[in-house]
Amino acid sequence: MLSPENGNATGIDIRWGNIWNVFSSQLSDFIWLEEGERYYIDVLQTQRNRGLTSHLSLAWARPGGQQEAIPTEYLRPYVFENEDTDDDYLPDSWELQYGLDIHDNGRSDAERQGEYGDFDADGLTNREEYLYGCDPTNSDTDGDGLSDLAEVRTYGSDPAVSDVSSETLVANISPASVSGLGTKWIATGGNGVVGASFRGEAVWDFSVPSDGFWVLQVEGFLRGDLRADEILPVQIGIDGTEVLRGEMTFRKGDSGAIRILTPYLFAGSHQLSLFADNYTARRTLEVTSIKVVTPGGLDADGDGIVDWVRQSLEERSHLFSHVTFTHTSPAFVEGVASSPNLVDLTYITRSGETNRSMRYNSQQWDNMLPGFYTRLDSFQTRLQDQMRAGHGRMEGIFASSSAGPGHSKWFAQLPLQRNEAIGYVAQFENLGIAENRVIVWTPYNVLDGGSLTIPVGSDLLLGAWIQDWDWTTVSLSINGEVHSFPAAETHVEHFAQAGTYVISGSHPQGQSNTLTVYVQDAQLQPDLGLGEERYRMVQFPGVEAELALDSGGEIRIDELMSLGTGSGSEAGLGGLFPGVHRTAARMSDAAPILDQELVHVVGVSDGLRNAFDHAVPVGDDLFQVISPFLVTHLPPGAYVEITIFAGGVMFPDGTTFKTLTASDFDENGLIYLEFLVPAGRLGAPCHYSKVFDADGVKIWGSTN
């Protein structure tokens, strides 16, 4: 739901282009959709834009696919129920059965009645209780010890049928055992701790009794000047690796919690870190409880892993769609993972079983692949031993910390061997789950002509044959060099520079043709700076417009527009979430990556956003005001300018202008600014701030 804090709350202009990623509140959590199931989407829309035409657009991104509008054939209106007196999509018979009011659709009692009410306060709306066959007056309809909400949201089990195992408490971690107690974290009585600063990291040691997946639950409160509902972004790490970016929600002063499904952990000691990614100084996190539990839920297939755990792991860590045959090496492999640091890639060849210089047709390789899969399966134990020792790690990772749970993109370049099936195993979640794939490097027949587009640095496997097992000598002419070899064999050509190449092939039987090879390259400028929810045009001299830009979802990227032949391109970019992310230039949306660089999305929280100032009288009608100022993820060489515009207000040294660099802020991006303010100006805006990159380009701040 778009929130009022997004600009002036007038919504999104359809003319902006990529309209689904303008604000972070447009994006849902990642949702696992089951084939054949029906899902309900509620859209509440109010037209406030001075009578202009309104619009509504829904999009999704299917696994391995790009973001697109949901096709209309997948959408249906709600099924209206008969005999629904108050028109709340709850049949009168059902409401009467459980004691709900058939004359109140939420207008009188919004918290308990109507489709959006929650009669038993279990977190599921009355409409959801009806659709799932639950008792709206009982938070645990089937009495199995798991709430209806937990079964629906966490375990994916039937809340109306007692068919799941309950969680088992393994350990309570004392919050007071936090590293830095007494300095960064302060004991609150009992075992609770509260942050000495409104923003920062907490680290605890814990242990698990056996190898496996576990659930960690952190609970606490927000302390300070609170609103009715508060949302606190947090980052969770296990053993020094970030595995989740999520949120803790605190409603009406109640406690909030976040649950973490760990990657595969080996028995023994581990470390949990929680970073309170708080940009609002008026509130501070208090941690009151940390638990380690076994995952509970339904295990329908009896494999020893409850279904929701397997689904969650496979959804947050997997390979993208992949080709079985390719003409170039290395092969491009990519996917997503909860963290690229928890991905291992190992490949196996059929070395010695084939002549690597020989050309085989696809049918022969098809016959070999099934046996190869069987052999691959038998390698699992040895592969795991290798990976525990640190072998087989991928290279060239395009890692992008995602705003959602997991889903960091990664890629690897897989070296191939001529005409040989390469099996590769991608192990995720610290060796917890794996996917097996096979790919074959096959030659392109130059006598077929045509064209190919390949990335710079590729080895292209070429041949020139009329029929199989032809030992006639053929010739290829490449860059003025002639290569002769039997038609049953192949030639490898390496392309180290971008450009257009014409390859001529000829066969003694009189056939000849040419192949045009377009070799593409790209060069992104390093350490680009963007502002959170700010939009700017960026020129890319080393990226031509026919290429595509990609990110892990933290950056809004418009389509590239040409600046002229050989002059590069430009595109509109906007930072959606603060952090140091990555952007990549690739041949197309799903093609190999040509270059990648860091992008710094700067987050800023000044006095207005913090809503927290401390004023101390220092003279007649004069106050010293101390205000926290937060700037995170500055790119190298960036600087901040602060200008006081209010009359009578100044810095303690009597000036009205200040420049700050990264060294002026602490490890959390925080500095406390001091102002001298006349009594009549207390509480009123007095200054504005701007952030500039190393080239003096403004990336955040006022239009002044």
C-alpha positions as CSV (number, residue, x, y, z in Angstrom):
1,M,0.0,0.0,0.0
2,L,1.4,3.4,-0.9
3,S,1.9,5.5,2.2
4,P,1.3,9.2,2.7
5,E,5.0,9.7,3.3
6,N,5.7,9.0,-0.4
7,G,6.1,12.4,-1.9
8,N,2.8,14.3,-1.6
9,A,0.8,11.0,-1.6
10,T,-0.7,11.7,-5.0
11,G,0.5,8.3,-6.3
12,I,2.5,7.4,-9.3
13,D,2.5,9.0,-12.8
14,I,2.0,6.3,-15.4
15,R,4.3,8.2,-17.7
16,W,7.3,7.5,-15.4
17,G,7.9,4.2,-17.2
18,N,8.9,1.6,-14.6
19,I,6.0,2.3,-12.4
20,W,6.1,-0.7,-10.0
21,N,9.4,0.1,-8.3
22,V,9.1,3.8,-7.5
23,F,8.5,3.4,-3.7
24,S,9.5,0.5,-1.4
25,S,5.9,0.3,-0.1
26,Q,4.7,-0.9,-3.5
27,L,6.6,-4.2,-3.2
28,S,5.1,-7.1,-1.3
29,D,7.1,-9.7,0.5
30,F,8.1,-12.7,-1.6
31,I,5.0,-14.9,-2.0
32,W,5.1,-18.6,-2.7
33,L,2.2,-19.4,-5.1
34,E,0.9,-23.0,-5.5
35,E,-0.3,-24.2,-8.8
36,G,-4.0,-24.5,-9.0
37,E,-4.6,-22.5,-5.9
38,R,-6.6,-19.2,-5.8
39,Y,-5.2,-16.1,-4.1
40,Y,-7.0,-12.9,-3.1
41,I,-5.6,-9.5,-3.7
42,D,-7.2,-6.5,-2.1
43,V,-6.6,-3.1,-3.6
44,L,-8.0,0.0,-1.8
45,Q,-7.7,3.1,-4.0
46,T,-8.7,6.7,-3.3
47,Q,-8.7,9.2,-6.1
48,R,-7.2,12.4,-4.7
49,N,-5.3,13.9,-7.7
50,R,-7.6,16.8,-8.5
51,G,-9.9,14.9,-10.8
52,L,-7.2,13.6,-13.1
53,T,-7.6,10.1,-14.6
54,S,-6.7,7.4,-12.2
55,H,-5.1,4.1,-13.0
56,L,-4.2,0.8,-11.3
57,S,-1.5,-1.7,-12.3
58,L,-0.5,-5.0,-10.7
59,A,2.8,-6.7,-11.5
60,W,4.6,-9.9,-10.6
61,A,8.0,-11.4,-11.2
62,R,7.8,-15.2,-11.6
63,P,10.8,-17.3,-10.6
64,G,13.6,-16.7,-13.1
65,G,11.5,-14.1,-15.0
66,Q,11.4,-10.4,-15.2
67,Q,8.9,-8.0,-13.7
68,E,5.7,-7.7,-15.8
69,A,2.1,-6.8,-15.5
70,I,0.0,-9.8,-14.3
71,P,-1.8,-11.1,-17.4
72,T,-5.5,-10.7,-17.2
73,E,-6.2,-14.3,-17.8
74,Y,-4.9,-15.0,-14.3
75,L,-7.1,-12.4,-12.6
76,R,-10.8,-12.8,-11.6
77,P,-13.1,-10.7,-9.4
78,Y,-14.0,-11.9,-6.0
79,V,-16.8,-14.4,-5.9
80,F,-19.7,-12.6,-4.2
81,E,-21.4,-14.5,-1.5
82,N,-25.2,-14.9,-1.4
83,E,-27.1,-13.7,1.7
84,D,-24.5,-11.2,2.9
85,T,-26.5,-8.6,4.7
86,D,-23.7,-6.2,5.5
87,D,-21.8,-6.8,2.2
88,D,-18.5,-7.8,3.9
89,Y,-17.8,-10.9,1.8
90,L,-18.7,-13.1,4.9
91,P,-21.9,-15.1,4.5
92,D,-24.5,-14.4,7.1
93,S,-24.7,-18.1,7.9
94,W,-21.0,-18.2,8.7
95,E,-21.1,-15.0,10.8
96,L,-24.1,-16.3,12.8
97,Q,-22.4,-19.7,13.4
98,Y,-19.5,-18.0,15.1
99,G,-21.3,-15.1,16.7
100,L,-20.2,-12.2,14.5
101,D,-22.5,-9.3,13.7
102,I,-24.2,-9.7,10.3
103,H,-25.1,-6.0,10.4
104,D,-21.6,-4.7,10.9
105,N,-19.1,-4.8,8.1
106,G,-16.5,-2.9,10.1
107,R,-18.0,0.5,10.2
108,S,-19.0,0.3,13.9
109,D,-16.2,-2.1,15.1
110,A,-13.4,-2.1,12.7
111,E,-11.1,-4.1,14.9
112,R,-13.4,-7.1,15.3
113,Q,-16.1,-7.0,12.6
114,G,-16.2,-7.2,8.8
115,E,-13.8,-8.8,6.3
116,Y,-10.8,-6.7,7.6
117,G,-11.6,-7.2,11.3
118,D,-9.8,-9.8,13.4
119,F,-12.3,-11.1,15.9
120,D,-9.9,-13.4,17.8
121,A,-6.9,-11.0,17.3
122,D,-4.7,-13.8,15.9
123,G,-3.4,-11.9,13.0
124,L,-5.7,-13.4,10.3
125,T,-8.6,-11.2,9.1
126,N,-12.1,-12.6,9.4
127,R,-12.2,-13.0,5.6
128,E,-9.0,-15.1,5.7
129,E,-10.5,-17.2,8.6
130,Y,-13.5,-17.8,6.4
131,L,-11.4,-18.7,3.3
132,Y,-9.2,-21.1,5.3
133,G,-12.1,-22.8,7.0
134,C,-11.0,-21.5,10.5
135,D,-12.9,-20.6,13.6
136,P,-12.7,-16.7,13.8
137,T,-13.1,-16.9,17.6
138,N,-10.3,-19.3,18.2
139,S,-6.7,-18.4,17.4
140,D,-5.8,-22.2,17.1
141,T,-8.7,-23.7,15.3
142,D,-7.3,-27.3,15.1
143,G,-5.8,-27.2,18.6
144,D,-2.4,-28.5,17.5
145,G,-0.4,-25.9,19.4
146,L,0.3,-23.7,16.4
147,S,-1.7,-20.6,15.9
148,D,-3.8,-20.2,12.7
149,L,-1.6,-17.3,11.7
150,A,1.6,-19.4,12.1
151,E,0.2,-22.3,10.0
152,V,-0.9,-19.9,7.2
153,R,2.0,-17.5,7.1
154,T,4.9,-19.6,8.3
155,Y,4.3,-23.3,7.8
156,G,1.9,-23.4,4.9
157,S,-0.1,-26.1,6.6
158,D,-3.9,-26.4,7.0
159,P,-5.0,-24.4,10.1
160,A,-8.2,-26.4,10.3
161,V,-6.5,-29.8,10.4
162,S,-4.1,-31.0,13.2
163,D,-1.4,-32.4,10.9
164,V,1.8,-30.6,12.0
165,S,4.6,-31.0,14.4
166,S,5.0,-28.3,17.0
167,E,8.2,-26.3,17.5
168,T,10.5,-27.5,20.2
169,L,12.5,-25.1,22.3
170,V,16.3,-25.8,22.0
171,A,17.8,-22.8,23.8
172,N,17.0,-19.4,25.3
173,I,19.7,-16.9,24.5
174,S,20.0,-14.3,27.2
175,P,19.8,-10.8,25.6
176,A,22.2,-9.6,28.4
177,S,24.9,-11.8,27.0
178,V,25.2,-9.3,24.1
179,S,28.7,-8.3,23.1
180,G,29.4,-4.7,24.2
181,L,27.1,-4.7,27.2
182,G,27.5,-1.5,29.1
183,T,28.8,0.5,26.2
184,K,26.7,-0.1,23.0
185,W,23.9,-1.9,24.9
186,I,22.5,-1.2,28.3
187,A,20.8,-3.7,30.7
188,T,17.2,-2.9,31.4
189,G,16.5,-5.3,34.2
190,G,15.8,-9.0,33.9
191,N,17.6,-10.2,30.8
192,G,16.6,-7.3,28.5
193,V,19.0,-4.8,26.8
194,V,18.4,-1.5,25.1
195,G,20.6,0.2,22.5
196,A,22.8,3.0,23.8
197,S,22.2,4.5,20.4
198,F,19.1,4.4,18.3
199,R,21.0,2.6,15.5
200,G,23.6,-0.2,15.7
201,E,24.5,-3.9,15.9
202,A,24.1,-6.5,18.6
203,V,25.9,-9.8,18.6
204,W,25.2,-12.9,20.6
205,D,26.8,-16.4,20.7
206,F,24.6,-19.5,20.6
207,S,24.9,-23.2,19.9
208,V,22.8,-25.9,18.2
209,P,23.0,-29.6,19.3
210,S,23.0,-31.1,15.8
211,D,23.4,-30.4,12.1
212,G,20.3,-28.9,10.4
213,F,18.1,-25.9,9.9
214,W,16.8,-23.9,12.9
215,V,14.5,-21.0,13.7
216,L,15.7,-18.1,15.7
217,Q,13.1,-15.7,17.2
218,V,14.1,-12.3,18.5
219,E,11.5,-10.3,20.5
220,G,11.5,-6.9,21.9
221,F,9.9,-3.4,22.3
222,L,10.6,0.0,20.9
223,R,11.3,2.6,23.5
224,G,10.9,6.4,23.1
225,D,8.4,8.8,21.5
226,L,6.3,6.2,19.6
227,R,3.4,6.4,17.1
228,A,0.5,4.0,17.0
229,D,2.3,1.6,14.6
230,E,6.0,1.4,14.2
231,I,8.1,-0.6,11.7
232,L,11.8,-1.1,12.4
233,P,14.1,-2.5,9.6
234,V,16.6,-5.0,10.8
235,Q,19.4,-7.0,9.2
236,I,20.1,-10.5,10.5
237,G,23.5,-12.3,10.2
238,I,24.6,-15.8,11.0
239,D,28.4,-16.3,11.6
240,G,29.2,-13.0,10.0
241,T,27.1,-13.5,6.9
242,E,23.9,-11.5,6.3
243,V,21.0,-13.9,5.7
244,L,17.9,-11.7,6.1
245,R,16.7,-8.1,5.7
246,G,13.4,-7.9,7.4
247,E,11.2,-5.8,9.6
248,M,9.9,-5.9,13.2
249,T,6.4,-4.4,13.6
250,F,5.3,-2.9,16.8
251,R,1.6,-2.1,17.1
252,K,0.2,0.3,19.8
253,G,3.2,-0.2,22.0
254,D,3.1,-4.0,22.0
255,S,6.1,-6.1,21.5
256,G,7.4,-7.0,18.1
257,A,9.3,-10.1,16.8
258,I,11.2,-11.4,13.9
259,R,11.8,-15.0,13.0
260,I,14.8,-16.3,11.1
261,L,15.1,-19.6,9.3
262,T,18.8,-20.2,9.5
263,P,21.0,-21.7,6.7
264,Y,22.3,-25.2,7.3
265,L,24.2,-25.1,10.6
266,F,26.7,-27.7,11.8
267,A,26.4,-28.8,15.5
268,G,28.3,-26.4,17.8
269,S,28.8,-22.8,18.4
270,H,27.6,-20.0,16.2
271,Q,27.0,-16.2,16.2
272,L,23.8,-14.2,15.7
273,S,24.0,-10.5,14.8
274,L,21.1,-8.1,14.6
275,F,21.6,-4.6,13.1
276,A,18.8,-2.1,13.9
277,D,18.7,-0.2,10.6
278,N,16.9,2.7,12.4
279,Y,16.8,6.1,10.8
280,T,14.5,7.6,13.4
281,A,16.2,8.9,16.5
282,R,13.1,9.3,18.7
283,R,13.0,5.5,19.2
284,T,15.4,2.8,20.3
285,L,15.2,-1.0,20.2
286,E,15.0,-3.1,23.4
287,V,15.6,-6.8,23.0
288,T,13.8,-8.9,25.6
289,S,13.9,-12.5,24.3
290,I,15.9,-14.7,21.9
291,K,15.0,-18.3,21.3
292,V,16.3,-21.2,19.2
293,V,13.6,-23.7,18.2
294,T,13.3,-26.6,15.8
295,P,11.1,-25.8,12.8
296,G,7.5,-27.1,13.3
297,G,5.0,-27.8,10.6
298,L,3.7,-30.3,8.0
299,D,6.1,-32.9,6.5
300,A,3.8,-34.3,3.8
301,D,6.5,-36.2,1.9
302,G,8.1,-37.6,5.0
303,D,11.6,-36.5,4.0
304,G,12.5,-35.2,7.5
305,I,12.3,-31.5,6.5
306,V,9.0,-29.8,7.1
307,D,7.4,-28.6,3.9
308,W,7.5,-24.8,4.6
309,V,11.2,-25.0,5.4
310,R,12.0,-26.8,2.0
311,Q,9.8,-24.3,0.2
312,S,11.4,-21.3,1.8
313,L,14.9,-22.6,1.1
314,E,14.2,-23.5,-2.5
315,E,12.4,-20.1,-3.1
316,R,15.2,-18.0,-1.6
317,S,18.1,-20.0,-3.1
318,H,18.0,-21.5,-6.6
319,L,19.5,-21.5,-10.1
320,F,17.8,-19.5,-12.8
321,S,16.8,-21.2,-16.1
322,H,19.7,-22.6,-18.0
323,V,20.7,-23.8,-21.5
324,T,21.8,-27.3,-22.1
325,F,24.1,-26.5,-25.1
326,T,26.2,-23.5,-25.7
327,H,28.7,-22.4,-28.4
328,T,30.9,-20.3,-26.0
329,S,32.9,-20.9,-22.9
330,P,32.8,-20.0,-20.1
331,A,29.1,-20.7,-19.6
332,F,27.2,-18.1,-17.7
333,V,25.4,-19.4,-14.6
334,E,23.3,-17.3,-12.3
335,G,20.7,-17.6,-9.5
336,V,19.6,-16.1,-6.2
337,A,20.6,-17.0,-2.7
338,S,20.0,-15.9,0.8
339,S,23.6,-14.9,0.7
340,P,26.2,-15.5,-2.1
341,N,28.7,-16.4,0.7
342,L,26.5,-19.5,1.3
343,V,26.8,-20.7,-2.3
344,D,29.3,-23.3,-3.6
345,L,29.6,-24.3,-7.2
346,T,31.5,-27.4,-8.2
347,Y,31.7,-28.9,-11.7
348,I,32.6,-32.5,-12.9
349,T,33.6,-33.7,-16.4
350,R,33.5,-37.0,-18.1
351,S,37.2,-36.7,-18.6
352,G,38.8,-39.6,-20.5
353,E,35.5,-41.0,-21.8
354,T,35.5,-38.8,-24.9
355,N,38.0,-37.3,-27.3
356,R,37.8,-33.6,-26.4
357,S,38.7,-32.5,-29.9
358,M,36.0,-34.4,-31.6
359,R,32.6,-33.1,-32.7
360,Y,29.6,-35.1,-31.7
361,N,26.0,-34.5,-32.7
362,S,23.4,-33.6,-30.1
363,Q,21.6,-37.0,-30.3
364,Q,24.7,-38.8,-29.1
365,W,25.0,-36.4,-26.2
366,D,21.4,-36.8,-25.3
367,N,22.0,-40.5,-25.0
368,M,24.8,-39.9,-22.5
369,L,23.2,-37.4,-20.2
370,P,20.9,-39.8,-18.2
371,G,23.9,-41.9,-17.1
372,F,25.8,-38.8,-16.3
373,Y,23.1,-37.7,-13.9
374,T,23.3,-41.0,-12.1
375,R,27.0,-40.7,-11.8
376,L,26.6,-37.1,-10.6
377,D,24.4,-38.3,-7.8
378,S,27.0,-40.7,-6.5
379,F,29.5,-37.8,-6.2
380,Q,27.4,-36.0,-3.6
381,T,29.3,-37.2,-0.5
382,R,32.7,-36.5,-2.0
383,L,31.5,-33.1,-3.2
384,Q,30.3,-32.1,0.2
385,D,33.7,-33.1,1.7
386,Q,35.5,-31.0,-0.9
387,M,33.3,-28.0,-0.3
388,R,33.7,-28.3,3.5
389,A,37.4,-27.9,2.7
390,G,36.8,-24.8,0.7
391,H,37.2,-26.2,-2.8
392,G,35.0,-25.5,-5.8
393,R,34.1,-22.0,-4.8
394,M,32.7,-19.9,-7.6
395,E,34.4,-16.9,-9.0
396,G,33.1,-13.6,-10.3
397,I,30.2,-13.2,-7.9
398,F,27.6,-10.6,-8.7
399,A,26.3,-10.3,-5.2
400,S,23.5,-7.8,-4.4
401,S,22.1,-7.5,-0.9
402,S,18.3,-7.6,-1.4
403,A,15.7,-5.7,0.4
404,G,13.6,-8.8,0.7
405,P,14.3,-12.0,2.7
406,G,17.3,-13.4,0.8
407,H,17.2,-13.2,-2.9
408,S,20.7,-11.8,-3.5
409,K,21.7,-12.3,-7.1
410,W,24.9,-14.1,-7.9
411,F,26.6,-15.3,-11.0
412,A,29.6,-17.5,-12.0
413,Q,31.5,-18.2,-15.1
414,L,31.8,-22.0,-15.7
415,P,34.8,-23.1,-17.8
416,L,33.8,-25.8,-20.4
417,Q,35.6,-28.5,-22.4
418,R,35.1,-29.3,-26.0
419,N,32.1,-31.4,-26.7
420,E,32.1,-32.7,-23.2
421,A,29.2,-32.8,-20.8
422,I,30.0,-30.7,-17.8
423,G,27.9,-31.4,-14.7
424,Y,27.8,-28.8,-12.1
425,V,26.3,-28.8,-8.6
426,A,25.2,-25.6,-7.0
427,Q,24.9,-26.0,-3.2
428,F,23.1,-23.4,-1.2
429,E,22.4,-22.5,2.4
430,N,25.8,-23.6,3.6
431,L,25.5,-27.0,1.8
432,G,21.9,-27.5,3.0
433,I,20.3,-27.9,-0.4
434,A,21.6,-28.5,-4.0
435,E,20.7,-28.4,-7.7
436,N,22.4,-30.4,-10.4
437,R,22.6,-29.3,-14.0
438,V,24.5,-30.4,-17.2
439,I,25.7,-28.3,-20.1
440,V,27.6,-29.2,-23.3
441,W,30.0,-27.0,-25.3
442,T,29.0,-27.6,-28.9
443,P,30.5,-26.1,-32.1
444,Y,28.8,-23.7,-34.4
445,N,28.8,-24.7,-38.0
446,V,30.2,-21.8,-40.0
447,L,28.8,-23.3,-43.2
448,D,25.3,-22.5,-41.8
449,G,26.2,-18.8,-41.9
450,G,24.2,-16.3,-39.8
451,S,25.4,-14.3,-36.8
452,L,26.2,-14.7,-33.2
453,T,26.4,-12.1,-30.3
454,I,28.8,-13.1,-27.6
455,P,30.5,-11.4,-24.6
456,V,34.0,-10.2,-24.7
457,G,36.5,-12.7,-23.4
458,S,34.6,-15.7,-24.8
459,D,36.0,-18.8,-26.5
460,L,33.9,-19.7,-29.5
461,L,33.8,-23.3,-30.6
462,L,33.7,-23.5,-34.4
463,G,33.5,-26.1,-37.1
464,A,32.7,-26.5,-40.8
465,W,31.1,-29.9,-41.7
466,I,28.6,-31.3,-44.1
467,Q,28.1,-34.7,-42.4
468,D,29.2,-36.6,-39.3
469,W,32.6,-38.3,-39.2
470,D,33.9,-36.3,-42.2
471,W,37.7,-36.3,-42.1
472,T,38.1,-33.9,-45.1
473,T,40.3,-30.9,-44.4
474,V,38.3,-27.7,-44.1
475,S,39.4,-24.1,-43.6
476,L,38.3,-21.1,-41.5
477,S,39.5,-17.6,-42.2
478,I,39.5,-15.4,-39.1
479,N,41.1,-12.0,-38.9
480,G,43.3,-12.8,-41.9
481,E,44.5,-16.1,-40.4
482,V,43.6,-19.4,-42.0
483,H,43.0,-22.4,-39.8
484,S,42.8,-25.9,-41.5
485,F,41.6,-29.0,-39.7
486,P,39.6,-32.2,-40.3
487,A,35.8,-31.5,-40.6
488,A,35.2,-34.0,-37.8
489,E,37.2,-31.8,-35.4
490,T,36.8,-28.2,-34.1
491,H,38.6,-24.9,-33.7
492,V,38.5,-22.6,-30.7
493,E,38.7,-18.8,-31.3
494,H,39.2,-16.4,-28.4
495,F,37.7,-12.9,-28.6
496,A,39.6,-10.6,-26.4
497,Q,38.2,-7.3,-27.8
498,A,34.8,-6.0,-28.6
499,G,33.9,-5.5,-32.3
500,T,32.4,-7.1,-35.3
501,Y,34.2,-10.1,-36.8
502,V,33.5,-12.0,-40.0
503,I,34.5,-15.7,-40.2
504,S,34.6,-17.4,-43.5
505,G,34.4,-21.2,-43.8
506,S,34.9,-23.4,-46.8
507,H,34.6,-27.1,-47.5
508,P,36.4,-29.0,-50.4
509,Q,33.0,-30.2,-51.7
510,G,32.3,-26.6,-52.7
511,Q,30.3,-25.3,-49.8
512,S,31.3,-22.0,-48.2
513,N,29.6,-19.4,-46.0
514,T,30.3,-16.6,-43.5
515,L,29.5,-16.1,-39.9
516,T,29.3,-12.6,-38.4
517,V,30.3,-12.5,-34.7
518,Y,29.3,-9.4,-32.7
519,V,31.5,-9.2,-29.5
520,Q,30.0,-7.0,-26.9
521,D,31.7,-5.3,-23.9
522,A,30.7,-2.7,-21.3
523,Q,32.4,-0.6,-18.7
524,L,30.4,0.9,-15.8
525,Q,31.8,3.7,-13.8
526,P,32.7,2.6,-10.2
527,D,31.0,3.8,-7.0
528,L,28.0,5.5,-8.4
529,G,26.0,7.5,-5.8
530,L,22.2,7.6,-5.6
531,G,19.9,9.0,-3.0
532,E,17.2,7.0,-1.2
533,E,13.9,7.4,-3.1
534,R,15.6,10.1,-5.3
535,Y,15.7,9.9,-9.1
536,R,18.5,11.1,-11.3
537,M,19.7,10.8,-14.9
538,V,23.1,9.0,-15.2
539,Q,25.3,8.8,-18.3
540,F,27.1,5.6,-19.0
541,P,29.9,6.3,-21.6
542,G,31.0,2.7,-21.6
543,V,27.6,1.1,-22.0
544,E,25.8,1.1,-25.4
545,A,22.0,1.4,-25.5
546,E,21.4,-2.0,-26.9
547,L,22.6,-3.5,-23.6
548,A,20.7,-3.8,-20.4
549,L,21.3,-2.7,-16.8
550,D,20.4,-4.9,-13.9
551,S,20.4,-4.8,-10.1
552,G,19.2,-7.0,-7.3
553,G,16.0,-5.0,-6.9
554,E,17.3,-2.2,-4.7
555,I,17.6,0.2,-7.6
556,R,15.0,1.5,-10.0
557,I,16.5,1.4,-13.5
558,D,14.8,2.9,-16.6
559,E,15.5,1.8,-20.1
560,L,18.9,2.9,-21.6
561,M,18.8,5.7,-24.1
562,S,21.5,6.2,-26.7
563,L,23.8,9.2,-26.6
564,G,24.9,8.6,-30.1
565,T,26.9,5.8,-31.8
566,G,30.0,5.1,-29.8
567,S,29.1,7.6,-27.1
568,G,27.3,5.4,-24.7
569,S,23.9,5.8,-23.1
570,E,22.0,7.3,-20.2
571,A,19.2,6.1,-18.0
572,G,17.1,7.3,-15.1
573,L,18.1,5.6,-11.8
574,G,16.5,5.8,-8.4
575,G,17.7,4.3,-5.1
576,L,14.9,2.3,-3.4
577,F,16.8,1.1,-0.3
578,P,19.9,2.5,1.4
579,G,23.0,0.3,1.1
580,V,26.0,-0.6,-1.0
581,H,24.5,-2.5,-3.8
582,R,25.6,-3.6,-7.3
583,T,24.5,-2.9,-10.8
584,A,25.5,-4.9,-13.8
585,A,25.6,-4.3,-17.5
586,R,24.5,-7.4,-19.5
587,M,23.9,-8.3,-23.1
588,S,20.1,-8.5,-22.5
589,D,17.8,-9.1,-19.5
590,A,18.8,-12.8,-19.2
591,A,22.1,-12.8,-21.0
592,P,25.7,-12.9,-19.6
593,I,26.9,-10.0,-17.5
594,L,29.6,-7.9,-19.1
595,D,30.6,-5.7,-16.1
596,Q,29.5,-4.9,-12.6
597,E,30.2,-2.1,-10.2
598,L,29.1,-0.9,-6.7
599,V,26.3,1.6,-6.3
600,H,26.0,3.5,-3.1
601,V,22.4,4.4,-2.2
602,V,22.7,7.1,0.4
603,G,20.2,7.2,3.3
604,V,19.7,10.5,5.1
605,S,17.9,11.3,8.3
606,D,17.9,14.9,9.4
607,G,16.1,16.7,12.2
608,L,12.7,16.5,10.6
609,R,12.8,12.8,10.1
610,N,14.5,12.1,13.4
611,A,11.9,14.2,15.4
612,F,14.5,14.3,18.2
613,D,16.3,17.4,19.4
614,H,17.8,18.3,22.7
615,A,17.7,22.0,23.7
616,V,19.8,23.5,26.6
617,P,19.6,27.2,27.6
618,V,23.0,28.9,27.2
619,G,22.1,32.6,27.7
620,D,19.3,35.1,27.5
621,D,16.8,33.7,25.0
622,L,19.5,31.5,23.4
623,F,19.6,27.8,23.4
624,Q,22.1,25.2,22.3
625,V,20.3,22.6,20.2
626,I,21.8,19.2,19.7
627,S,20.3,17.3,16.8
628,P,21.3,13.8,15.5
629,F,22.1,13.8,11.8
630,L,22.4,10.4,10.0
631,V,24.0,9.8,6.6
632,T,24.8,6.3,5.5
633,H,26.6,4.6,2.6
634,L,28.4,7.6,1.2
635,P,30.4,6.8,-1.9
636,P,34.1,7.5,-1.9
637,G,34.9,11.2,-2.1
638,A,31.3,12.2,-1.4
639,Y,30.5,15.1,0.9
640,V,27.6,16.8,2.7
641,E,26.8,20.4,2.8
642,I,24.6,21.9,5.6
643,T,23.3,25.5,5.2
644,I,21.5,27.4,7.9
645,F,18.9,29.7,6.4
646,A,17.0,30.9,9.5
647,G,17.9,34.3,10.9
648,G,19.7,34.3,14.2
649,V,20.6,30.6,14.0
650,M,24.3,29.6,13.7
651,F,26.8,26.9,14.5
652,P,28.7,27.3,17.7
653,D,31.6,28.8,15.8
654,G,29.3,31.6,14.5
655,T,29.2,30.2,10.9
656,T,26.1,29.2,8.9
657,F,27.6,26.7,6.5
658,K,29.4,23.4,7.2
659,T,30.9,20.7,5.0
660,L,31.1,17.1,6.2
661,T,32.8,14.0,4.8
662,A,32.6,10.3,5.7
663,S,35.3,10.7,8.4
664,D,33.0,13.0,10.4
665,F,30.4,10.3,11.0
666,D,30.7,7.3,13.3
667,E,30.5,3.7,12.2
668,N,26.7,3.9,12.0
669,G,26.7,7.0,9.9
670,L,25.8,9.3,12.9
671,I,26.9,12.7,13.9
672,Y,25.4,15.1,16.5
673,L,25.1,18.6,15.1
674,E,25.1,21.6,17.5
675,F,23.2,24.9,16.8
676,L,22.8,28.1,18.6
677,V,19.1,29.0,18.3
678,P,17.1,32.0,19.6
679,A,14.1,31.1,21.7
680,G,11.7,32.3,19.1
681,R,13.1,29.8,16.5
682,L,13.0,26.7,18.7
683,G,11.2,23.8,16.9
684,A,11.1,25.5,13.6
685,P,13.1,24.4,10.5
686,C,16.4,26.3,10.3
687,H,18.7,24.5,7.8
688,Y,18.8,22.2,4.8
689,S,21.3,19.6,3.8
690,K,22.6,18.3,0.5
691,V,24.8,15.3,-0.5
692,F,27.2,15.5,-3.4
693,D,29.3,12.8,-5.1
694,A,33.1,13.2,-5.7
695,D,32.3,15.0,-8.9
696,G,30.1,17.6,-7.2
697,V,26.8,16.1,-8.6
698,K,24.0,16.4,-6.1
699,I,22.6,13.0,-5.2
700,W,20.3,13.9,-2.3
701,G,18.9,17.1,-0.8
702,S,16.8,20.2,-1.2
703,T,16.2,22.0,-4.5
704,N,17.6,25.2,-3.0
